[in-house]
C-alpha cells in the first residue's frame, strides 16, 4: 500500500509545536510533502527564528512520519524565514526593520531593560538580525548593559549609524551625553527625541527592533503607539501585587491603542539561595500567570532572582552573551522563541512587495 499525503499530514497533526501551540499543518508551516514509494520528504519553514529548536523539531516530526504504515524512511528539512507583520492603525513598517517589539512595564525596578537586552540577544542567538532602541530618555541604560562606549557616526550630518554591541545594532540618547548628565526635558522634547533616534538611525536589515520603553504609561508610550509601527508588545512584571497592578495598566494601554500584547514575562519569580539551595518566592507566587489568565494573554516565561543576571548586566556582558548555556540563558531563548512564534501567527504585511505607482506628465 502506497503512502498518501493525507496520511503524512495526519501524522504531522499529532505533533504540537510548543511555541506556536499548534500542529505544523494547522500553523501553515508545512511547505512541501514529497512521496516516492515509502520515502517521504517534508519541508518545514517556521516564521520565527529557531536555531536551538529545529533539530529537535525535525527529529520529532521524523519519528511521527516513520510511524505511518508503509513509510520506509522519512526526511524533515526544517528552517525559518522571518516576515514583516501587520502593525497598528494600518501604518507601514519602518525602512530596514521588519518588526518592532516594544518591551514595557507599568513601574520601574522590575528588570525590564535587562529583559529587553537579553531578549534581543536571545533572538539573535536563535538566528535573527536584531537591534535595540533605548527609549528611556531620562534614564538610558542600554549603553552600560551592552558595554558600548563612544558616540555614533554620521556620514551625511543628518542620520546616525547604529552602535554595535555583542552583535546587536543599538541606539540610545546615552550615546550622545555623558553618563552623569541628567536629562531635564519636558514631554514634547522627549517624544521628539525618541522619534529622531528611531527614524534617523540607519538600521540595517533588522528582523526585529526591540524598543526598551521607560516605565509607565505616559508621553513616550503614547507616541510609540500613535506614530511608530509596532508589531507587538511584551510586558515585564514581578509576581508582587503592586507590580502586577501597574503591569495591567500597561497591558490595557496597549489594548486601547490596538498594539497586540504578545505576552507577559515574570521577572524575579523565585530566589534560590546560593549557600543552601533553599527556594523562596520573595515577591509572591503565580501572579504573572494569573494576570495572563485574567486578560487572556500568553505567559511567555518566568526568570529567577539571580545575582549573576544583575552582575552581568551591570558589567556590560548580559547573561545570554556571557554564558549562553546557563539556565537563565536557556529561559531567555525559550521566551524569545515563544515571543517570535506568537508574532509569526499574525497577519503579514505585504506593503513592501507592492510597487509604488508614479504618474508623470510627459
C-alpha positions in Angstrom: 0.0 0.0 0.0 1.4 3.4 -1.1 1.7 6.2 1.4 -0.6 9.2 0.8 -0.1 12.9 1.5 -3.2 12.7 3.8 -1.5 10.1 5.9 1.6 12.2 6.3 -0.4 15.3 7.2 -2.4 13.3 9.7 0.9 12.2 11.3 2.2 15.7 11.4 -1.0 16.9 13.1 -0.2 14.7 16.0 2.7 17.0 16.9 2.1 20.3 18.7 4.8 22.9 18.3 5.5 24.1 21.9 6.0 27.7 20.8 3.2 28.1 18.2 1.0 25.8 20.3 -0.4 24.4 17.1 0.4 21.5 14.9 2.6 22.3 11.8 -0.2 21.7 9.3 -2.7 24.0 11.0 0.0 26.6 11.6 0.7 26.6 7.9 4.5 25.9 8.2 4.5 22.7 6.1 5.7 23.9 2.7 6.1 20.7 0.8 5.5 17.0 1.1 7.2 14.7 -1.4 6.5 11.0 -1.5 8.3 8.4 -3.6 7.2 4.9 -2.7 7.9 4.5 1.0 10.3 7.5 1.2 8.9 10.8 2.5 10.5 14.2 2.5 8.9 17.1 4.3 9.9 20.8 4.2 9.1 22.9 7.2 9.6 26.7 7.2 8.9 28.3 10.5 8.0 32.0 10.8 10.2 32.5 13.8 14.0 32.1 14.5 14.6 28.6 16.0 18.3 27.7 15.8 18.2 25.9 19.1 14.9 24.1 18.3 14.9 23.0 14.6 17.0 19.8 15.2 14.6 18.6 17.8 11.6 19.6 15.7 13.0 17.6 12.7 13.7 14.5 14.9 10.2 14.6 16.5 8.4 15.0 13.2 10.6 12.3 11.5 9.5 9.9 14.3 5.8 10.7 13.7 6.1 10.1 9.9 8.1 6.9 10.3 5.3 5.5 12.5 2.9 5.6 9.4 2.3 2.2 7.8 4.2 1.9 4.5 6.8 4.6 5.3 10.4 3.1 5.0 12.3 6.4 5.5 11.5 10.0 6.4 13.4 13.2 6.0 12.4 16.5 7.5 14.1 19.7 6.4 13.2 22.4 9.0 14.3 26.1 8.7 12.8 29.5 9.3 12.0 32.7 7.3 11.1 35.9 9.2 8.4 38.1 7.6 7.1 41.5 8.3 3.9 41.5 10.2 1.0 43.9 10.4 1.1 46.9 12.7 -1.5 49.1 14.4 -3.6 51.6 12.5 -2.6 50.4 9.1 0.9 52.0 9.3 3.7 50.8 7.1 6.8 49.1 8.6 9.9 51.3 9.0 12.6 51.1 6.4 15.2 48.4 7.3 13.0 47.0 10.1 10.6 44.1 9.6 9.1 44.0 13.1 9.2 46.4 16.1 8.6 44.8 19.5 8.1 47.1 22.5 9.2 45.9 25.9 7.3 47.7 28.6 6.4 47.7 32.3 4.0 49.6 34.4 6.6 50.5 37.0 10.4 50.7 37.4 12.6 48.2 39.1 11.2 45.1 37.6 14.1 44.3 35.4 12.6 45.5 32.1 15.8 46.8 30.5 17.7 43.6 31.5 14.9 41.5 29.9 14.8 43.7 26.8 18.6 43.3 26.2 18.6 39.5 26.9 15.5 39.0 24.7 17.3 40.8 21.9 20.4 38.7 22.3 18.3 35.5 22.6 16.5 36.3 19.3 19.9 36.9 17.7 21.2 33.6 19.0 18.2 31.9 17.5 19.1 33.2 14.1 17.6 36.7 13.7 19.1 40.1 12.9 18.2 42.3 15.9 18.5 45.9 17.1 17.8 47.6 20.4 16.4 51.2 20.8 16.7 52.7 24.2 13.6 54.8 24.5 14.2 55.7 28.2 15.4 59.3 27.5 15.6 60.2 31.2 17.4 57.0 32.3 19.2 55.4 29.4 20.8 52.1 30.4 21.4 50.2 27.2 25.0 51.6 26.6 26.1 50.3 30.0 24.3 46.9 29.6 25.8 46.3 26.2 29.2 47.6 27.2 29.3 50.2 24.4 31.3 53.3 24.6 31.8 56.2 22.2 29.4 58.2 20.0 27.6 57.2 16.8 28.9 58.4 13.5 27.1 60.3 10.8 28.1 60.1 7.2 25.7 62.8 6.0 25.3 65.0 9.0 21.6 64.0 9.2 21.4 60.3 10.0 23.2 58.2 12.6 24.9 54.9 12.2 23.8 52.4 14.9 26.3 51.4 17.5 27.3 47.8 17.9 27.5 45.6 21.0 27.5 41.8 21.2 26.4 41.6 17.6 23.3 43.8 18.2 22.6 47.2 16.5 21.9 49.8 19.2 20.9 53.4 19.6 20.3 55.4 22.8 20.4 59.0 23.9 23.0 57.7 26.3 25.5 57.6 23.4 25.1 61.4 22.9 25.5 62.6 26.5 27.8 62.0 29.5 26.5 59.2 31.8 26.3 61.6 34.7 24.3 64.3 32.8 20.6 64.5 33.8 18.0 64.9 31.0 15.8 67.8 32.3 13.4 67.8 29.4 9.6 68.3 29.1 7.4 65.7 27.4 7.3 67.1 23.9 11.2 67.2 23.8 11.4 63.6 24.9 8.9 62.3 22.3 10.6 64.3 19.6 14.0 62.8 20.7 12.5 59.3 20.6 11.2 59.8 17.1 14.5 61.1 15.9 16.5 58.3 17.4 14.2 55.8 15.8 13.8 57.3 12.3 17.2 59.0 11.8 19.1 55.8 12.6 20.3 53.8 9.6 19.1 50.4 10.8 20.5 47.6 8.6 18.1 44.9 7.6 16.6 44.1 11.0 14.2 41.2 11.6 13.3 42.7 15.0 13.9 46.0 16.7 13.4 45.7 20.4 12.4 49.1 21.9 13.1 49.3 25.7 10.4 51.7 26.9 10.6 53.7 30.1 8.3 52.6 32.8 4.7 53.9 33.0 2.0 54.9 30.5 2.9 58.5 29.6 4.0 60.5 26.6 6.7 58.2 25.3 4.4 55.2 25.3 1.6 57.1 23.6 4.0 58.5 21.0 5.2 55.0 20.3 1.6 53.7 19.9 0.4 56.5 17.8 3.4 57.2 15.5 5.6 54.1 15.4 4.5 50.9 13.6 4.7 48.3 16.4 4.1 44.7 15.6 3.7 43.6 19.3 4.5 44.3 22.9 5.9 42.3 25.8 5.0 43.3 29.4 7.6 42.7 32.1 6.5 42.3 35.7 7.3 40.7 39.0 4.9 38.5 41.0 4.4 41.3 43.5 0.8 42.6 43.7 1.9 46.3 43.3 4.0 45.5 40.2 1.1 43.4 38.7 -1.3 46.3 39.3 0.9 48.6 37.3 1.6 46.0 34.6 -2.1 45.6 34.0 -2.3 49.3 33.3 0.4 49.0 30.7 -1.4 46.0 29.1 -4.7 47.9 29.0 -2.9 50.9 27.4 -1.6 48.7 24.5 -5.0 47.2 24.0 -6.6 50.7 23.7 -4.2 51.8 21.1 -4.5 48.5 19.2 -1.0 47.2 19.8 -1.2 43.4 20.4 0.4 42.2 23.5 2.5 39.1 22.7 2.6 38.1 26.3 3.9 38.6 29.9 7.4 37.9 31.3 7.6 37.4 35.0 10.9 38.5 36.4 12.4 37.7 39.8 9.9 34.8 40.0 11.8 32.8 42.6 15.1 33.1 44.6 17.3 30.1 45.2 19.9 30.6 47.9 23.4 30.2 46.6 24.6 28.9 50.0 21.9 26.3 50.9 19.8 25.9 47.8 16.6 26.9 49.6 13.9 28.2 47.1 11.7 31.1 48.2 9.1 33.2 46.4 10.3 36.6 47.7 7.8 38.7 45.6 4.9 36.3 45.7 4.0 33.4 43.5 2.0 32.8 40.3 1.0 36.5 39.8 2.1 36.7 36.2 0.2 33.6 35.2 -2.9 34.7 37.0 -2.7 38.1 35.2 -2.4 36.3 31.8 -5.4 34.1 32.6 -7.5 37.1 33.6 -6.6 39.2 30.5 -6.4 36.3 28.0 -2.7 36.9 27.0 0.2 34.4 26.8 2.6 33.7 29.7 6.0 33.8 28.0 8.1 32.6 30.9 9.5 33.2 34.3 13.0 34.2 35.3 14.6 33.6 38.7 16.0 36.3 41.0 19.6 35.5 40.2 22.6 37.7 41.2 24.6 36.7 38.1 21.9 38.2 35.8 22.3 41.6 37.6 26.1 41.4 37.7 26.4 40.5 34.0 24.1 43.4 33.0 26.0 45.9 35.2 29.3 44.9 33.7 28.2 45.1 30.1 28.0 41.3 29.5 24.4 40.3 29.5 23.7 36.7 30.6 22.8 35.4 27.2 26.1 36.7 25.7 28.2 35.9 28.8 27.0 32.4 29.4 24.8 31.2 26.5 24.4 27.7 28.0 23.4 28.8 31.5 19.9 28.1 32.9 19.0 31.8 32.7 20.1 32.0 29.0 18.0 28.9 28.1 15.0 30.6 29.7 15.6 33.8 27.7 16.0 31.8 24.5 12.7 29.9 25.2 11.0 33.3 25.8 12.5 34.7 22.6 11.2 31.7 20.5 7.8 31.9 22.1 7.5 35.7 21.6 8.6 35.5 17.9 6.3 32.4 17.3 3.3 34.3 18.6 4.2 37.2 16.3 4.6 34.9 13.3 0.9 33.9 13.6 -0.2 37.5 13.0 -1.2 38.6 9.5 1.8 39.5 7.3 2.4 43.0 5.9 2.9 42.9 2.1 3.2 46.6 1.5 6.9 46.3 0.7 6.1 43.8 -2.1 3.9 46.2 -4.0 5.5 48.8 -6.3 5.0 52.5 -5.9 2.9 53.9 -8.8 4.1 57.2 -10.0 2.1 59.3 -12.5 4.1 61.6 -14.7 3.0 64.1 -17.3 5.2 63.6 -20.4 
